[in-house]
Amino acid sequence: MNEQDQIRTFAVPRCFCCGGEGDMVYTGLRDRLFSAPGEWSVRRCRQVDCGLLWLDPMPVMEDIGKAYLEYFTHGAGDRPRSGLQRWLEGGVAGYLHHRYGYPLGNTGMAGYLWWLIYALPGRKVNADFSVFWQHSKPNGRLLEIGCGSGAMLAKLQRLGWLVQGIDLDPSAVKVARARGLKVDHGQLAEQNYQPGSFDVVVMSHVIEHVYDPRTLLSDIRELLVEGGVLVMLTPNSQSLWHRCFGAAWMSLDPPRHLHVFNVATMRRLLQEAGYPTFEVTSIVRGADGTFSGSLDIYRGRRHDMSSIPPLASRLMGRWMLGIEWMLLGLQPHLGEDLLVIARR
């Protein structure tokens, strides 16, 4: 490997969240999803009320782009849908109408299947995610940080939101703009957004990639109107599949995931960032895909996130999602994702 292809690193012996020392829990990890160079180690904070996971050593900021050369966020096409999927989508539209007040649209009889969504935990959490747990607010101003190709923004725009996005991937930004969306390129701090510009700011699987999460959360708070909402999802280090798969857990994702949070660390960050009210819970969104990906890694295979898994793998993943959902009733911090809903 040429020296220019290598990722330079720096040591991070202490937890950025509480300042505590960390124990090395995983070593010799390689990129299991793409092909970023290097071997990586993960520490866990020793403080019992913290437990943050982080990379040590960590890529220097100037080289982190090398970890994203094959990372995809800009696919524009939608996969073909079966008749059953179209009916389920009609049921989801009915659910969003019933639960959040969105227009029902032309769903036909399928729109009356909204009650069925409550019986499908994976489908329900994906439906909630599709509107970021927000009730209908025509002309409400919404910013998505890390919007990728703009697929979520396009759906929210059709539901009446005034949407705007930002992403670091120039290819993703190009695709999003081709959809007719207002999307900026670069870091949040580089934009000229005015305080109080947005009713809602959303992020899905972004903060774990950030060097200074505390400052990002504080900057987002300034962008919100009084009473505005931050909705954020990020992998949960206390999840069931992390406990089962350990070093093979897909959501460790070295070297792109710099920090992996739990309920306690996220609550601490939100308090320090100045949010007066917030809720941090764990949910089963993505539990099926994370199980399948972690199983591939455990078996020594690279997991291909761009391919459609075989039917047997998809069915097993959905079955395992159901198991995780049932266990949440006993241990509420076992979900694969943390869901944050915080108000300014």
Sequence and secondary structure as in RCSB ss.txt:
>XXXX:A:sequence
MNEQDQIRTFAVPRCFCCGGEGDMVYTGLRDRLFSAPGEWSVRRCRQVDCGLLWLDPMPVMEDIGKAYLEYFTHG
AGDRPRSGLQRWLEGGVAGYLHHRYGYPLGNTGMAGYLWWLIYALPGRKVNADFSVFWQHSKPNGRLLEIGCGSG
AMLAKLQRLGWLVQGIDLDPSAVKVARARGLKVDHGQLAEQNYQPGSFDVVVMSHVIEHVYDPRTLLSDIRELLV
EGGVLVMLTPNSQSLWHRCFGAAWMSLDPPRHLHVFNVATMRRLLQEAGYPTFEVTSIVRGADGTFSGSLDIYRG
RRHDMSSIPPLASRLMGRWMLGIEWMLLGLQPHLGEDLLVIARR
>XXXX:A:secstr
  GGGS  EE   B TTT  BEEEEEEEE  SSS   S EEEEEE  TTT  EEESSEE GGGGGGGGSS     
       HHHHHHHHHHHHHHHHHH     S GGGGGGHHHHTT HHHHHHHHHHTTT    TT EEEEET TTS
HHHHHHHHTT EEEEEES HHHHHHHHHTT  EEES GGGS   TT EEEEEEES GGG S HHHHHHHHHHHEE
EEEEEEEEEEBTT HHHHHHGGG GGG TTT  EEB HHHHHHHHHHTT SEEEEEEE TTHHHHHHHHHHHHTT
    TTS   HHHHHHHHHHHHHHHHHHTT TT  SEEEEEEE 
